[in-house]
Amino acid sequence: MPDYIHSAIVDAYVKTAAHQKLAQDTIDGILAPWSSEQGKYAFYRQIAQADSKFTDEFQEKFDEINSPVLILWGEEDQWIPCEQAYVLQSKIKGSKLVTVPDSGHLVIEEDPATLVAEIRMFFEN
């Protein structure tokens, strides 16, 4: 596949992960690892493995977790809807869930200040 087509595909794919419009330098940073020859193959392998069958096998093991767990989730995540955060929380006894408003799957880029504050508070408590 020509580089320009691959770049357009990856760019469009990444942009669907964000709820907010991201700065171009942020998008470029996300795209960079997928741009090398090795990265191109890795991107398509990742797409091919985007199937719940790869995570279903350990779903029953969540009840074995006995460490504190913080789940941070973008409320506007279109890749993995926020409802799944509540499902995950219900499977990990004692876990804490924080949903981040106005953020999608790339919440780390969309609202890093909230993430840092929540992570700090989690570890301080």
Secondary structure, 3 states (H helix, E strand, C coil): CCHHHHHHHHHHHHHCCCCCCCCHHHHHHHHHHHCCHHHHHHHHHHHHCCCCHHHHCCHHHHHHCCCCCEEEEECCCCCCCCHHHHHHHHHCCCCEEEEECCCCCCHHHHCHHHHHHHHHHHHHC
